[in-house]
């Protein structure tokens, strides 16, 4: 059996990982890239508070902006915590079987669902739900790159909510026997953590996105965490992680976020 650790090597420094991702995207410069950031830091992606003081962004969000600023591709960043995305209704498994993504769950709106592909009961049942903004851009993009933070050994809650709400994309071809509408798209997952389980999370999400039907090039899957000591919860460690992330990645602490 192949161990999880052998699937994605950690023996690569952060600067190299960032460079490899940028290089991969630039080699595919004719492809449109969608960056989906999911980590939270109050007040989310607002750069300044009311007093004009600069607000610190999550490291994974900084990383998304840095990569975007250094590629030639037509690209877009969407900050998921700023959207009103309802929780998954769990229609995958109940007494009538799996009704997630069936044709009756189509979102009937030419504005929200111009492709006709968006099928999700939570979107149909909640007028204020904004998952359509995400799916619309997924269908309009060639490469979708998810950014997350690691919290308690898993991807953060906003990422998990998003990926659960996109289950209908996988159901179409694996359960309902229809075409894989993601077949020609590539996806990646990059996460930032402090001290525990990032590598396993990356490998699981690579498998998830492959189940969904995306192509999953290795250059778009990796993680960085400050220490391998899962017991290190010291204040000093958290403070040092911030500077080490910027030193190792070569990302400036004052970053263009436009």
N, C-alpha and C positions, 0 to 999 in steps of 0.2 A: 504494500500500500504506500502511495506517495504521501508524505507528510505535508500538512498545510504550509509549513515553513519553507519547503523546497519549491513551492509554486511561485512565490514572488520573493526575490532575494532582498534582504535588508542591508547587504554589504555594498551599498552605493550611497555616496554622500548626497545631501539634500540639493546642493547646487547642481550636481549631475542629473538628478531626477528632474529638476525644473528645466534644465537645458534640453534634456531628451524630449520632454513633453512639448516644449516650444518648437524644437526642431521637427518633430513629427507633424505638428499642426502646420508649420510653414511649408513642409513638403506636400501638404494637401491644401495649399492656399486657395484653391478654387472651391473648396467646400465651406459651407456656412457652419459656424460653431455656436452652440448655445451653452452658456455657463449657468448652472443652477446652484446657487449658494444656499445653504440651509442652516448654518450655525447662527446663534443669536448673541447679540451684545447690545444691551439697551443704549441708545434708541435705534437699534437695528442699523440700517445703512445710512443714517444721517451723519454727515461729516462733522457738523458743529452743533453744540447745544445752544440755548438761548443767549448765553453769555459770550458766545464766540469762541469757546474753548474746543479744541480739536478732540473728537471722540475716537477712542480706539476701536478698530474693527476686529472681528475674530480673525485669527491667523489664516484660516482656510479661505475666508473672504478676501483678505489681502492677497493671498496667493492667486485667486481667480482674477483679480484686477491686474496683477503683475503679468500673468501669462497673457491676458487679453491685450495689454499694452505693448506686448512684444511679438505679436503675430501679425501676419499680413491678411489673414482671413477676414471676411465679413463676419462679425461676431456680435453677440448680445449677452449681457448679464441680467439674470432675473433673480431677485432676492426673495426666496420662498416665504420667509417669515413675514414679509410685508403684505402677503396675499391672504385673503379669507378662504382657506381651504378646509372644508369640513372633514370630519373623521370618516373613515371607511365604514360602510353600513354592514359589511360582513355577508354579502349576498353570495359568497363563494360556496358556502356549505350550510345548507339547511334541509328541511324535510323534502323539499321539491328538487333537491340537487343543487347544481351550480347555475345561477342565473346572472352571474356577473358578466356584463358585456354582451348580453343577448340583444337581438335587433330591436326589441321593444324598448330598450333602455337608451336609445339614441337621443342625443340632445338636439331638440328641434329649434335651431337658431342659425340662420345664415351668417350672422356676425360671429357667434361663439364657436360654431362648428362648420366652417366653410368646406372642409374636406368630407364631412359626413361620417368621419371615423369615430368621433367621440361618443362612446356609449358607456354611461355610468349612471346608476340609479341615484347616487348621492347628488349628482349634478342636476338630474331631472327633478328631484324632490326638494332641492334647496336653491331658490332663485338667486340668492346672494353668493353662492359658491363660485370660486374663481379658478377652479382647476382647469377650466377651458383655456385660460390664458397660457398655461403651461403646455397643454396638449397642442394648442394651435401653433406654438413656436417649435415644439418637438417635430411636428409634421412638416414644418417649413425649414428645418435644419438637417444637416448631414451628419454632424458630430455633436453629441450631447455629453457634456462633462459635468458630473455631479461633484460638489465639494461639501464635506461634512466635518464635524468634530467628533471625537470619541468621548462619550460620557458613560461612565459605569460599564465599560467594556463593550459598548455597542455604539452604532451610529446614533447621532443625536435625534431627538424626538421629531423635529421638523422634517428631517430626511425620511424617517420611518413612516410618518403620516403620508408624505408624498408618494413613496414607492408603493405603499398599500393602496392608495387611491388610483394608481396606474395599473392595477392588476388586470383590468379588462383588456389591456394590450396583449398580455400573455394568454389570457383565456380564449381570445379569438381563435388562435391557431392550435393551442394545446388541448383545449377542452371542446370548443365548438367546431373545430375542424375547418375553419376558414383560413384565408391567406394570412401570412405573417407580414403585417404592414410596416414592420421595422427592419425587414430583411436587408435593405440597402443602407441602413444607418449604423454608425459606430457610436459606442458609448464608453465612458470611463468613470472611475470613482477615485477621488483623492481625498484623504482625510488627515487631520492633524490631531494628535493626542498628547497626553502628558506622560503617562507611565504604564499603560496597560492595554494589551489586546488589539492594538491597531492593525497588525499584520493579519490576524484572523478575520477581522471585520472586512478588510479589503478583499480577501479571498472569497468570503461568503458573498459579498456584493457583486464581485465579478461573476460568480456563478448565477446569482439572481438575474443580472442584466443579460446574461447569455440565455437563461430560461425565457426572458421576455422576448428574445428574438434579435437582439442587437449583436453586431460584431463587436468583439472586445479586445482590441489591440493592447499588448502588454505595456506600451509606453504611456497609456492613460490610466494605469492602476498602480498606486503606491501610497504609502503613508509615511509620516514623520512623527516621532514622539521623542520627548526630551530625554527620557531615561528608560532603561529596561527594568529598573527596580520598582516593582508594583507596590512596594510598601513605602516608597518615598512620597510622603504627602507634606513635606516640609514647606514652609512659606518661602524659604530661601530657594528651593528648587523651582517653585512656580515663578519667582521673580527672574531667575537666571534663564528660564526657558524662553522668555520673550526675546531677550537679546540674542540668545544662541540661534533661535529660529531666523532672525534677520541677518545675523552674521553668516550662518551656514547657507542660507538661500540667496544672499546678496540682494534681498528685497529691502529698499529703503524704508525707514520707519515713517517717513512722510511720503505717502503714495498717491499718485494721481488716480482718482476714482471716478472718472467721467466716462 
